[in-house]
């Protein structure tokens, strides 16, 4: 809220804003995210575009499996007595899951508003 008026959130807050404001079906959610990404004054560089093009080719469950494997490896290391290494490997799960969310957003909304 700024000056008593509701303003549309920036993209990082878009998912939380959508979740708190209403529940949407996937088509509506996709349109909302696409409109947030199509902000003409902000363009991505070639590096981000190249990463998006490559990660969009991966199946969505790749990142879920990577997170699961890191948790299993962490548990195995913990059982083997490698406490610090287990903590290090176990912390990989969250970044893998975040990359999966990013991957899903790129697949739904496309990069720069273009379909991949």
CORTA-V673043 format. One record per pair of residues at least 24 apart in sequence whose C-alpha atoms are under 6 Angstrom apart, sorted by the first residue. I is the first residue (numbers start at 1). J is the second residue. D is the distance in Angstrom with one decimal. If there is no record, write none. Layout:
[[I	J	D] [I	J	D]]
This chain:
[[11	36	5.9] [30	109	6.0] [34	109	5.0] [34	113	5.9] [38	113	5.6] [56	107	5.8] [63	96	5.4] [63	100	5.1] [67	93	4.1] [67	96	5.5]]
